[in-house]
């Protein structure tokens, strides 16, 4: 089954930064919790859908927002979901999108939803807003969204400059 939810990110780092409400460099703690997502309006039978909020330790705010803390922890939606039922575990994921790994550092492009009980921050483009900058080259969680032509340092310098 295939779900399409919105558009992917802009093509350049500069455009991505401009389109996001906030951009942070943050370490994924591995702590997350899940809750049922609002069902989509459709004619067919709806599959259960859950959203997972992951906790990130903010290391640097690259693009500030008035309610973005300059340090501490934030929660945002992360790819993948694990929901336990009495007889099975439902693992949902987007094909071609990896899940964040605890202890890794990511550049995260965010949008602000306002104050809601389930969190105020969401990824700007679900699945396409996370770039692992723990290694020599930035790697998107969505396969095919790497910036192979530049090193992590060059990627971060470009992000900070604009």
Secondary structure, DSSP 8 states (H G I E B T S, - for coil): -----S----SSHHHHHHHSSEEEEEEEEEEEEEEE------SS-----EEEEEEEEEEEEEE--TT--SSEEEEEE-S-EEEE-SS-EEEE--TTB----TT-EEEEEEEE--S-TT-SEEESSTTSSEEE-SSSS-EESBTT---TTS-HHHHHHHHHH-
